[in-house]
Amino acid sequence: MSRVVAMKRLYDRPPTDLPGTTSGPADPADQARPDKVRSVRIRVKSMAILPNPEFTAHAVAVHPPTPESPHGYHRLIGGSVEPGETHRAAIAREIREELGAELTDEHLLGVVESIFTIRGAPGHEIVFLYAGRLTPPIPPQGTTLTEDDGAQHPVVWRSLNDADEQLPLYPADAARFVHRLPRTDQDRQAEREATVAAYDLDAEAYASGTGAIPEDLLAELDRFAGLVGTGGSVLEIGSGPGRDAALLEARGLAVDRTDITPAFVDRMRAAGHNARVLDPLRDDLGGPYDGAWCDAVLLHLSRPEMAIVLHKLHQAIRPGGHLYAGVKEGDGDGWTRHGNVAGARHFTYWTEPALREVLTAAGWRVDEVHRAPGRRLQETWLNVFCSR
């Protein structure tokens, strides 16, 4: 056995095979302190989220039950970074060895730290997390992954919308990257069309799942209505089923209901409301209005598109008017299938400094930006009040 292989087998044990004690002698100071956990070797790994061609699921290995996961668990494909090897080279090698495939279109998503207990033993890993495609693609069923020590694990396709998955995913922190996985095989126009189509196909399910407004958002809506004032005119971008519009109208505001999704507009019209299909990027917004309500909609715009739409909104609002918008906090962009819509939708994530900058550049005065917890995932919303 070569030295490299021997070292790999030492450092690349899967989580179910983590030793109960560390390699090498224990620190005497640790043994003398019963309140301190014995030191655990930190492993450096490289793993990948590998979506199928349909972009509905990603490949994972199925591992057997443990006391902590009595039904087993799913693990991303990948393994340890060997001495002298880069993490990018490691993930390519691991996929080649374990699946007999090449990794293409690979890009680093981020780094996650995983501290866990498996079979009663502590573990600590730093994981470089990649996304990419398998060439050739593995079949939908029947693929088996073989570890260095000969252990075999079935490879299955775990849904990108894994809210109903029974088995946990390892590393656990990788889930937030799965939920907003970037897609590199579509241009921007295709992203826009796919997002609109997803809402169009599931308009009824979306309406059913969002009928009740969260209390924190209702407080935002009440504040916005007070700022605009009774009798004020409001342009709503992304009215959806019309829930927020109805609440604004009940508070004495005149709402111009709009949405880029035809099914939502048809639904509002069927309920007796005036509504129009509006693409805020390409269509005339109308106006002037006293305010614009844009909750959970501008996040579907790319960064350049956001700058354009915010400028158009500034032109459509009277001096002294108000803007409310809610976007998801984070970096980059990606796709998600979570929520009340089955199809994948594209999102752009914003940090507070970047959001303030793009709003100010469009002519808005940023009055307040505050954070609110997500209603489904472990995510944070940035809610912003602006004035002209």
C-alpha beads as a LAMMPS data file, in Angstrom:
LAMMPS data file: protein, C-alpha beads

388 atoms
387 bonds

1 atom types
1 bond types

-500.0 500.0 xlo xhi
-500.0 500.0 ylo yhi
-500.0 500.0 zlo zhi

Masses

1 110.0

Atoms # bond

1 1 1 0.000 0.000 0.000
2 1 1 1.423 3.379 -0.941
3 1 1 1.885 6.060 1.660
4 1 1 -0.627 8.335 -0.055
5 1 1 -3.312 5.649 -0.052
6 1 1 -2.597 4.822 3.570
7 1 1 -2.976 8.468 4.558
8 1 1 -6.148 8.807 2.509
9 1 1 -7.735 5.863 4.278
10 1 1 -6.862 7.370 7.610
11 1 1 -8.280 10.804 6.869
12 1 1 -11.141 9.905 4.552
13 1 1 -13.237 7.632 6.674
14 1 1 -16.905 8.423 6.087
15 1 1 -18.791 9.845 9.091
16 1 1 -20.222 6.427 10.035
17 1 1 -16.659 5.140 10.498
18 1 1 -15.254 7.955 12.601
19 1 1 -13.036 6.500 15.335
20 1 1 -13.977 6.957 18.936
21 1 1 -10.535 8.352 19.725
22 1 1 -8.202 10.616 17.831
23 1 1 -5.238 9.453 15.813
24 1 1 -1.997 9.914 17.719
25 1 1 -1.494 10.425 21.447
26 1 1 -4.000 12.401 23.442
27 1 1 -3.038 15.698 25.008
28 1 1 -2.188 14.969 28.694
29 1 1 -3.761 18.277 29.635
30 1 1 -7.028 17.070 28.127
31 1 1 -6.885 13.828 30.098
32 1 1 -6.373 15.816 33.287
33 1 1 -9.468 17.937 32.616
34 1 1 -12.702 15.888 32.699
35 1 1 -14.691 18.929 31.557
36 1 1 -12.824 19.156 28.264
37 1 1 -13.531 16.944 25.281
38 1 1 -10.455 15.164 23.978
39 1 1 -9.095 16.825 20.870
40 1 1 -10.590 15.684 17.571
41 1 1 -8.649 15.740 14.331
42 1 1 -10.106 18.321 11.955
43 1 1 -10.539 16.846 8.495
44 1 1 -10.536 18.907 5.310
45 1 1 -12.956 17.653 2.671
46 1 1 -14.226 18.595 -0.750
47 1 1 -17.818 17.691 -1.693
48 1 1 -20.245 18.528 -4.469
49 1 1 -23.913 19.214 -5.076
50 1 1 -24.573 17.435 -8.376
51 1 1 -27.975 18.241 -9.953
52 1 1 -29.569 15.980 -12.540
53 1 1 -30.084 17.241 -16.121
54 1 1 -33.684 18.198 -15.287
55 1 1 -32.499 20.267 -12.307
56 1 1 -35.016 18.643 -9.981
57 1 1 -32.733 16.582 -7.718
58 1 1 -29.084 16.050 -6.790
59 1 1 -26.989 12.922 -6.300
60 1 1 -26.281 11.709 -2.760
61 1 1 -24.949 8.510 -1.204
62 1 1 -27.202 6.596 1.196
63 1 1 -25.491 5.653 4.461
64 1 1 -26.805 3.100 6.976
65 1 1 -28.477 3.912 10.304
66 1 1 -26.540 5.229 13.284
67 1 1 -27.721 5.977 16.825
68 1 1 -27.952 9.651 15.861
69 1 1 -29.731 8.947 12.543
70 1 1 -31.707 5.742 13.167
71 1 1 -33.070 5.617 9.604
72 1 1 -29.763 6.419 7.914
73 1 1 -28.726 9.622 6.191
74 1 1 -27.769 11.126 2.840
75 1 1 -24.228 12.306 2.205
76 1 1 -22.906 14.534 -0.557
77 1 1 -20.468 12.966 -2.995
78 1 1 -16.831 13.689 -2.226
79 1 1 -14.119 13.059 0.328
80 1 1 -10.908 14.206 1.925
81 1 1 -8.324 16.531 0.464
82 1 1 -5.023 14.662 0.375
83 1 1 -1.717 16.257 1.481
84 1 1 -0.378 18.440 -1.316
85 1 1 -3.702 18.413 -3.202
86 1 1 -5.965 21.400 -3.858
87 1 1 -9.615 21.158 -2.914
88 1 1 -10.596 21.616 -6.584
89 1 1 -8.386 18.715 -7.626
90 1 1 -9.729 16.641 -4.739
91 1 1 -13.375 16.881 -5.753
92 1 1 -12.570 15.993 -9.360
93 1 1 -10.564 12.969 -8.205
94 1 1 -13.206 11.828 -5.706
95 1 1 -15.975 11.881 -8.308
96 1 1 -13.786 10.067 -10.793
97 1 1 -12.915 7.370 -8.236
98 1 1 -16.347 7.001 -6.674
99 1 1 -18.653 7.397 -9.673
100 1 1 -16.413 6.868 -12.701
101 1 1 -17.497 10.255 -14.047
102 1 1 -15.900 13.624 -14.749
103 1 1 -16.966 16.821 -13.006
104 1 1 -17.783 19.608 -15.467
105 1 1 -18.968 23.206 -15.038
106 1 1 -17.646 23.055 -11.494
107 1 1 -17.646 26.158 -9.343
108 1 1 -16.992 26.715 -5.663
109 1 1 -20.146 27.595 -3.721
110 1 1 -18.540 28.209 -0.356
111 1 1 -17.028 26.565 2.694
112 1 1 -19.003 24.989 5.537
113 1 1 -17.820 23.862 8.939
114 1 1 -19.379 20.670 10.230
115 1 1 -19.143 19.738 13.919
116 1 1 -21.097 16.596 14.708
117 1 1 -21.379 13.384 16.688
118 1 1 -21.600 10.008 14.984
119 1 1 -21.899 6.688 16.820
120 1 1 -21.181 8.638 19.984
121 1 1 -17.868 10.005 18.696
122 1 1 -17.242 13.704 17.937
123 1 1 -16.296 14.823 14.447
124 1 1 -15.102 18.109 12.999
125 1 1 -14.727 18.815 9.277
126 1 1 -14.084 21.803 7.039
127 1 1 -15.846 21.180 3.715
128 1 1 -15.184 22.985 0.442
129 1 1 -18.536 22.824 -1.322
130 1 1 -18.778 22.689 -5.108
131 1 1 -21.563 22.492 -7.678
132 1 1 -21.181 20.950 -11.104
133 1 1 -22.376 18.389 -13.632
134 1 1 -21.511 14.727 -14.069
135 1 1 -20.196 13.586 -17.457
136 1 1 -21.539 11.146 -18.362
137 1 1 -24.692 11.574 -16.240
138 1 1 -25.336 8.695 -13.880
139 1 1 -28.574 6.717 -14.414
140 1 1 -31.658 7.483 -12.309
141 1 1 -31.356 4.151 -10.479
142 1 1 -28.843 1.425 -9.796
143 1 1 -25.666 3.477 -9.229
144 1 1 -23.385 2.419 -6.376
145 1 1 -20.551 4.407 -4.825
146 1 1 -17.477 2.479 -3.656
147 1 1 -15.304 3.872 -0.865
148 1 1 -11.531 3.322 -0.656
149 1 1 -12.025 0.625 1.967
150 1 1 -14.430 -1.272 -0.276
151 1 1 -17.649 -0.128 1.427
152 1 1 -20.469 0.396 -1.053
153 1 1 -23.367 2.830 -0.798
154 1 1 -26.341 3.287 -3.121
155 1 1 -26.509 6.619 -4.935
156 1 1 -29.970 8.168 -5.143
157 1 1 -31.450 11.438 -6.344
158 1 1 -32.526 13.693 -3.473
159 1 1 -35.114 16.320 -4.398
160 1 1 -33.901 19.916 -4.489
161 1 1 -37.181 20.655 -2.721
162 1 1 -36.342 18.450 0.247
163 1 1 -38.848 19.771 2.777
164 1 1 -40.494 16.337 2.948
165 1 1 -37.291 14.263 2.891
166 1 1 -37.156 11.742 5.717
167 1 1 -33.370 11.352 5.835
168 1 1 -31.074 14.184 6.963
169 1 1 -28.395 15.561 4.648
170 1 1 -24.704 15.622 5.531
171 1 1 -23.080 18.119 5.845
172 1 1 -26.122 19.764 7.398
173 1 1 -25.048 23.310 6.500
174 1 1 -24.913 22.336 2.816
175 1 1 -28.724 22.491 2.724
176 1 1 -28.706 26.280 2.439
177 1 1 -26.618 25.995 -0.731
178 1 1 -28.926 23.323 -2.143
179 1 1 -31.882 25.636 -1.581
180 1 1 -30.352 28.355 -3.776
181 1 1 -28.258 26.341 -6.204
182 1 1 -26.966 28.346 -9.195
183 1 1 -27.801 27.069 -12.656
184 1 1 -25.202 27.601 -15.370
185 1 1 -27.008 26.079 -18.358
186 1 1 -29.499 28.923 -18.917
187 1 1 -29.127 32.519 -20.070
188 1 1 -30.850 35.354 -18.249
189 1 1 -33.913 35.387 -20.487
190 1 1 -34.398 31.669 -19.912
191 1 1 -34.114 32.251 -16.153
192 1 1 -36.823 34.896 -16.273
193 1 1 -39.128 32.752 -18.379
194 1 1 -38.646 29.675 -16.203
195 1 1 -39.420 31.648 -13.040
196 1 1 -42.611 33.152 -14.472
197 1 1 -43.669 29.742 -15.803
198 1 1 -43.189 28.160 -12.372
199 1 1 -45.577 30.653 -10.762
200 1 1 -47.989 30.415 -13.690
201 1 1 -48.287 26.639 -13.361
202 1 1 -48.765 26.711 -9.583
203 1 1 -50.761 29.902 -9.089
204 1 1 -53.539 28.143 -7.174
205 1 1 -51.142 26.326 -4.869
206 1 1 -49.300 29.563 -4.215
207 1 1 -52.566 31.348 -3.396
208 1 1 -53.593 28.569 -0.997
209 1 1 -50.244 28.558 0.766
210 1 1 -49.947 32.329 1.229
211 1 1 -53.503 33.223 2.231
212 1 1 -52.615 34.316 5.764
213 1 1 -50.242 37.251 6.085
214 1 1 -47.534 36.893 8.769
215 1 1 -47.870 39.304 11.674
216 1 1 -44.509 40.963 11.039
217 1 1 -45.411 41.664 7.411
218 1 1 -48.835 42.967 8.442
219 1 1 -47.086 45.465 10.721
220 1 1 -44.953 46.576 7.744
221 1 1 -48.066 46.966 5.619
222 1 1 -49.812 49.049 8.304
223 1 1 -46.778 51.315 8.551
224 1 1 -46.615 51.739 4.774
225 1 1 -50.335 52.539 4.594
226 1 1 -49.885 55.194 7.276
227 1 1 -47.003 56.771 5.391
228 1 1 -48.913 56.943 2.112
229 1 1 -52.119 58.137 3.770
230 1 1 -55.789 57.455 3.179
231 1 1 -56.789 57.944 -0.442
232 1 1 -53.227 57.562 -1.700
233 1 1 -52.456 55.676 -4.898
234 1 1 -50.154 52.662 -4.754
235 1 1 -48.450 50.690 -7.509
236 1 1 -48.023 47.080 -6.423
237 1 1 -45.340 45.156 -8.296
238 1 1 -46.021 41.435 -8.022
239 1 1 -49.550 41.378 -6.618
240 1 1 -49.699 37.587 -6.894
241 1 1 -53.132 36.372 -5.754
242 1 1 -53.940 39.864 -4.430
243 1 1 -53.648 39.303 -0.691
244 1 1 -51.603 42.425 0.084
245 1 1 -53.589 44.561 -2.353
246 1 1 -56.819 43.676 -0.543
247 1 1 -55.297 44.663 2.805
248 1 1 -53.989 47.953 1.431
249 1 1 -57.391 48.718 -0.116
250 1 1 -59.068 47.959 3.217
251 1 1 -56.883 50.685 4.696
252 1 1 -58.167 53.288 2.260
253 1 1 -55.527 53.085 -0.483
254 1 1 -56.150 52.799 -4.227
255 1 1 -53.985 49.928 -5.508
256 1 1 -52.907 49.375 -9.091
257 1 1 -52.642 45.578 -9.064
258 1 1 -49.960 44.188 -11.398
259 1 1 -48.064 40.964 -11.921
260 1 1 -45.830 39.505 -14.598
261 1 1 -47.551 36.118 -14.166
262 1 1 -50.706 35.840 -16.313
263 1 1 -52.354 33.257 -14.037
264 1 1 -52.256 35.648 -11.072
265 1 1 -53.773 38.458 -13.124
266 1 1 -56.492 36.147 -14.435
267 1 1 -57.253 35.060 -10.899
268 1 1 -57.625 38.650 -9.623
269 1 1 -59.801 39.595 -12.580
270 1 1 -62.026 36.572 -11.967
271 1 1 -62.510 37.836 -8.412
272 1 1 -63.740 41.186 -9.770
273 1 1 -60.568 43.267 -9.457
274 1 1 -58.856 45.409 -12.037
275 1 1 -55.404 43.971 -12.679
276 1 1 -52.843 44.089 -15.465
277 1 1 -49.941 41.988 -16.652
278 1 1 -46.824 44.092 -16.110
279 1 1 -43.159 43.344 -16.675
280 1 1 -41.544 46.061 -14.518
281 1 1 -38.277 45.754 -16.424
282 1 1 -39.714 46.346 -19.917
283 1 1 -43.154 47.920 -19.560
284 1 1 -44.234 51.464 -18.699
285 1 1 -45.103 51.541 -14.989
286 1 1 -47.649 54.343 -15.286
287 1 1 -48.177 56.862 -12.530
288 1 1 -47.525 59.103 -10.855
289 1 1 -48.294 57.218 -7.636
290 1 1 -47.979 58.057 -3.960
291 1 1 -46.199 54.817 -3.161
292 1 1 -44.984 51.452 -4.441
293 1 1 -45.409 48.156 -2.587
294 1 1 -42.920 45.485 -3.746
295 1 1 -42.879 42.662 -1.228
296 1 1 -40.925 39.484 -2.134
297 1 1 -40.791 40.283 -5.841
298 1 1 -37.711 42.380 -6.682
299 1 1 -35.575 39.440 -5.563
300 1 1 -36.338 37.798 -8.918
301 1 1 -34.401 40.543 -10.708
302 1 1 -30.703 40.324 -11.504
303 1 1 -28.495 43.078 -10.075
304 1 1 -28.444 45.146 -13.292
305 1 1 -32.208 44.663 -13.640
306 1 1 -32.731 45.777 -10.046
307 1 1 -30.955 49.064 -10.772
308 1 1 -33.181 49.686 -13.800
309 1 1 -36.461 48.861 -12.038
310 1 1 -35.636 50.960 -8.971
311 1 1 -34.911 53.911 -11.261
312 1 1 -38.224 53.390 -13.070
313 1 1 -40.055 53.207 -9.752
314 1 1 -38.404 56.444 -8.662
315 1 1 -39.730 58.120 -11.795
316 1 1 -43.225 56.688 -11.234
317 1 1 -43.574 57.968 -7.652
318 1 1 -44.397 61.562 -6.745
319 1 1 -41.892 63.603 -4.716
320 1 1 -42.469 62.744 -1.069
321 1 1 -43.779 59.280 -2.012
322 1 1 -42.736 55.987 -0.462
323 1 1 -41.340 52.608 -1.486
324 1 1 -41.440 49.328 0.432
325 1 1 -39.511 46.272 -0.713
326 1 1 -38.503 42.938 0.788
327 1 1 -35.603 40.813 -0.481
328 1 1 -33.666 37.829 0.865
329 1 1 -30.327 38.479 2.522
330 1 1 -27.220 36.776 1.165
331 1 1 -24.635 36.748 -1.577
332 1 1 -24.898 35.679 -5.186
333 1 1 -27.943 34.169 -6.837
334 1 1 -29.467 30.747 -7.355
335 1 1 -32.516 28.543 -7.832
336 1 1 -34.943 27.170 -5.288
337 1 1 -37.874 24.769 -5.328
338 1 1 -38.944 25.459 -1.757
339 1 1 -42.213 27.064 -0.838
340 1 1 -45.640 26.756 -2.393
341 1 1 -44.440 26.434 -5.990
342 1 1 -43.106 23.134 -7.330
343 1 1 -41.059 24.565 -10.192
344 1 1 -37.611 26.091 -9.814
345 1 1 -37.457 29.879 -9.443
346 1 1 -34.431 32.124 -9.712
347 1 1 -33.503 34.480 -6.867
348 1 1 -30.889 37.169 -6.354
349 1 1 -29.671 37.664 -2.788
350 1 1 -28.656 41.002 -1.295
351 1 1 -26.447 42.234 1.505
352 1 1 -27.567 45.374 3.305
353 1 1 -24.679 47.547 1.985
354 1 1 -25.335 46.435 -1.605
355 1 1 -29.071 47.028 -1.220
356 1 1 -28.538 50.504 0.193
357 1 1 -26.115 51.317 -2.603
358 1 1 -28.425 50.299 -5.454
359 1 1 -31.374 52.164 -3.895
360 1 1 -29.367 55.338 -3.351
361 1 1 -27.978 55.204 -6.891
362 1 1 -31.557 55.085 -8.192
363 1 1 -32.405 58.307 -6.326
364 1 1 -34.162 56.858 -3.264
365 1 1 -33.567 58.004 0.293
366 1 1 -33.206 54.867 2.413
367 1 1 -35.151 55.518 5.600
368 1 1 -34.762 52.120 7.228
369 1 1 -33.515 48.611 6.514
370 1 1 -34.254 45.910 9.026
371 1 1 -34.086 42.137 9.164
372 1 1 -36.883 39.624 9.607
373 1 1 -36.649 35.837 9.958
374 1 1 -37.738 33.652 7.054
375 1 1 -41.067 31.956 7.331
376 1 1 -39.981 28.558 6.014
377 1 1 -36.226 28.189 5.759
378 1 1 -33.381 29.381 7.938
379 1 1 -33.064 32.601 6.006
380 1 1 -33.282 36.314 6.659
381 1 1 -35.270 38.971 4.832
382 1 1 -34.139 42.545 4.367
383 1 1 -37.166 44.849 4.485
384 1 1 -36.607 48.409 3.377
385 1 1 -38.610 51.637 3.625
386 1 1 -37.566 54.400 1.228
387 1 1 -38.864 57.806 0.337
388 1 1 -38.472 60.115 -2.626

Bonds

1 1 1 2
2 1 2 3
3 1 3 4
4 1 4 5
5 1 5 6
6 1 6 7
7 1 7 8
8 1 8 9
9 1 9 10
10 1 10 11
11 1 11 12
12 1 12 13
13 1 13 14
14 1 14 15
15 1 15 16
16 1 16 17
17 1 17 18
18 1 18 19
19 1 19 20
20 1 20 21
21 1 21 22
22 1 22 23
23 1 23 24
24 1 24 25
25 1 25 26
26 1 26 27
27 1 27 28
28 1 28 29
29 1 29 30
30 1 30 31
31 1 31 32
32 1 32 33
33 1 33 34
34 1 34 35
35 1 35 36
36 1 36 37
37 1 37 38
38 1 38 39
39 1 39 40
40 1 40 41
41 1 41 42
42 1 42 43
43 1 43 44
44 1 44 45
45 1 45 46
46 1 46 47
47 1 47 48
48 1 48 49
49 1 49 50
50 1 50 51
51 1 51 52
52 1 52 53
53 1 53 54
54 1 54 55
55 1 55 56
56 1 56 57
57 1 57 58
58 1 58 59
59 1 59 60
60 1 60 61
61 1 61 62
62 1 62 63
63 1 63 64
64 1 64 65
65 1 65 66
66 1 66 67
67 1 67 68
68 1 68 69
69 1 69 70
70 1 70 71
71 1 71 72
72 1 72 73
73 1 73 74
74 1 74 75
75 1 75 76
76 1 76 77
77 1 77 78
78 1 78 79
79 1 79 80
80 1 80 81
81 1 81 82
82 1 82 83
83 1 83 84
84 1 84 85
85 1 85 86
86 1 86 87
87 1 87 88
88 1 88 89
89 1 89 90
90 1 90 91
91 1 91 92
92 1 92 93
93 1 93 94
94 1 94 95
95 1 95 96
96 1 96 97
97 1 97 98
98 1 98 99
99 1 99 100
100 1 100 101
101 1 101 102
102 1 102 103
103 1 103 104
104 1 104 105
105 1 105 106
106 1 106 107
107 1 107 108
108 1 108 109
109 1 109 110
110 1 110 111
111 1 111 112
112 1 112 113
113 1 113 114
114 1 114 115
115 1 115 116
116 1 116 117
117 1 117 118
118 1 118 119
119 1 119 120
120 1 120 121
121 1 121 122
122 1 122 123
123 1 123 124
124 1 124 125
125 1 125 126
126 1 126 127
127 1 127 128
128 1 128 129
129 1 129 130
130 1 130 131
131 1 131 132
132 1 132 133
133 1 133 134
134 1 134 135
135 1 135 136
136 1 136 137
137 1 137 138
138 1 138 139
139 1 139 140
140 1 140 141
141 1 141 142
142 1 142 143
143 1 143 144
144 1 144 145
145 1 145 146
146 1 146 147
147 1 147 148
148 1 148 149
149 1 149 150
150 1 150 151
151 1 151 152
152 1 152 153
153 1 153 154
154 1 154 155
155 1 155 156
156 1 156 157
157 1 157 158
158 1 158 159
159 1 159 160
160 1 160 161
161 1 161 162
162 1 162 163
163 1 163 164
164 1 164 165
165 1 165 166
166 1 166 167
167 1 167 168
168 1 168 169
169 1 169 170
170 1 170 171
171 1 171 172
172 1 172 173
173 1 173 174
174 1 174 175
175 1 175 176
176 1 176 177
177 1 177 178
178 1 178 179
179 1 179 180
180 1 180 181
181 1 181 182
182 1 182 183
183 1 183 184
184 1 184 185
185 1 185 186
186 1 186 187
187 1 187 188
188 1 188 189
189 1 189 190
190 1 190 191
191 1 191 192
192 1 192 193
193 1 193 194
194 1 194 195
195 1 195 196
196 1 196 197
197 1 197 198
198 1 198 199
199 1 199 200
200 1 200 201
201 1 201 202
202 1 202 203
203 1 203 204
204 1 204 205
205 1 205 206
206 1 206 207
207 1 207 208
208 1 208 209
209 1 209 210
210 1 210 211
211 1 211 212
212 1 212 213
213 1 213 214
214 1 214 215
215 1 215 216
216 1 216 217
217 1 217 218
218 1 218 219
219 1 219 220
220 1 220 221
221 1 221 222
222 1 222 223
223 1 223 224
224 1 224 225
225 1 225 226
226 1 226 227
227 1 227 228
228 1 228 229
229 1 229 230
230 1 230 231
231 1 231 232
232 1 232 233
233 1 233 234
234 1 234 235
235 1 235 236
236 1 236 237
237 1 237 238
238 1 238 239
239 1 239 240
240 1 240 241
241 1 241 242
242 1 242 243
243 1 243 244
244 1 244 245
245 1 245 246
246 1 246 247
247 1 247 248
248 1 248 249
249 1 249 250
250 1 250 251
251 1 251 252
252 1 252 253
253 1 253 254
254 1 254 255
255 1 255 256
256 1 256 257
257 1 257 258
258 1 258 259
259 1 259 260
260 1 260 261
261 1 261 262
262 1 262 263
263 1 263 264
264 1 264 265
265 1 265 266
266 1 266 267
267 1 267 268
268 1 268 269
269 1 269 270
270 1 270 271
271 1 271 272
272 1 272 273
273 1 273 274
274 1 274 275
275 1 275 276
276 1 276 277
277 1 277 278
278 1 278 279
279 1 279 280
280 1 280 281
281 1 281 282
282 1 282 283
283 1 283 284
284 1 284 285
285 1 285 286
286 1 286 287
287 1 287 288
288 1 288 289
289 1 289 290
290 1 290 291
291 1 291 292
292 1 292 293
293 1 293 294
294 1 294 295
295 1 295 296
296 1 296 297
297 1 297 298
298 1 298 299
299 1 299 300
300 1 300 301
301 1 301 302
302 1 302 303
303 1 303 304
304 1 304 305
305 1 305 306
306 1 306 307
307 1 307 308
308 1 308 309
309 1 309 310
310 1 310 311
311 1 311 312
312 1 312 313
313 1 313 314
314 1 314 315
315 1 315 316
316 1 316 317
317 1 317 318
318 1 318 319
319 1 319 320
320 1 320 321
321 1 321 322
322 1 322 323
323 1 323 324
324 1 324 325
325 1 325 326
326 1 326 327
327 1 327 328
328 1 328 329
329 1 329 330
330 1 330 331
331 1 331 332
332 1 332 333
333 1 333 334
334 1 334 335
335 1 335 336
336 1 336 337
337 1 337 338
338 1 338 339
339 1 339 340
340 1 340 341
341 1 341 342
342 1 342 343
343 1 343 344
344 1 344 345
345 1 345 346
346 1 346 347
347 1 347 348
348 1 348 349
349 1 349 350
350 1 350 351
351 1 351 352
352 1 352 353
353 1 353 354
354 1 354 355
355 1 355 356
356 1 356 357
357 1 357 358
358 1 358 359
359 1 359 360
360 1 360 361
361 1 361 362
362 1 362 363
363 1 363 364
364 1 364 365
365 1 365 366
366 1 366 367
367 1 367 368
368 1 368 369
369 1 369 370
370 1 370 371
371 1 371 372
372 1 372 373
373 1 373 374
374 1 374 375
375 1 375 376
376 1 376 377
377 1 377 378
378 1 378 379
379 1 379 380
380 1 380 381
381 1 381 382
382 1 382 383
383 1 383 384
384 1 384 385
385 1 385 386
386 1 386 387
387 1 387 388
